[in-house]
Amino acid sequence: MSVLSVRLPESLHRMAKDVAEEDHVSLNQFIATAVAEKVAALTTETYLQSRAVRGSRKAFDHALAKVPAVQPEEFDKLN
């Protein structure tokens, strides 16, 4: 595990501390989770692009052909 010293504006520090307390986690855990969420959001597009390159229309059509042709449940229908 790494140690990182971060300078935050007092108002942001206070808000982060309050939210962490409301969520019953330490400020350290709150910040680690926030950084993880941001990194995931920023890397998702690259991940999806790399997956798209490996995909093929033929494989998609093959998988889609296995899906049964049934009507959706009433709660799952579009209006």
N, C-alpha and C positions, 0 to 999 in steps of 0.2 A: 504494500500500500504506500502511496506517495503522500507527502505533505505539501500543501500549497497555501501560500499566504496571498490573500486577495484583499484589495482595498475596495470597499463599497461606500457609497454615500450613506450617511447616517440614516436617512429616511428609508432607503432600500433595505439596509440591514435590519432596521426595526420591523419593516413589513415582512421580510422573510422570517424573522424570528417569531412574529405573531402567527403567521401561517403555519410554521412548523409546530408551534405549540398547539394550535387548533387541530392539527393532524396527528398529534401525539407522537411526533418523531423529533429527533435532535436536529438542530440547525445544520449540523454536519451532514446528516442523512438527507435532509431536505435539499441541500445544495448539490450533493452527489446525484440525487435523483433528477434534479432540474437539469444538470449538465448532461446526464445520460439521455434525457428526453430530447434535448436540443441536438445532441450529436446524432441520435437516431433520425430526427426529422431532417437534418441536413444530408445524411448519407442515404436516405431512402430512395431518392431519385436515381442516384448512381447505381444502387443495387438493382432497382427495377429495370434500368437500361441494360445492365449486364445480363439480366435474365431474359429480356426481350430479344437480345441478339442470339441467344441459344434456342429460342422458340421457333416453331415452324407451323405454318397453316395446316399442313397435313396432319401433324400430331394433334393440333387443336381440334380439327374436324373428327379425327379418330376418337378422341376423348368425348367430344360432344355427342357422337353417335351412340355412346353407351348410356346417356342420360335418358331415362324413361319419359315417354310423351304422356304426361298426366297433367291434369289441371291443378293449379296451386290451391292450397287451402284458402278458405274465404278470407281469413285475416291477412293473407299474404298477397292478395290481389291488388293491383293498382287501380285507382279510381278513374 
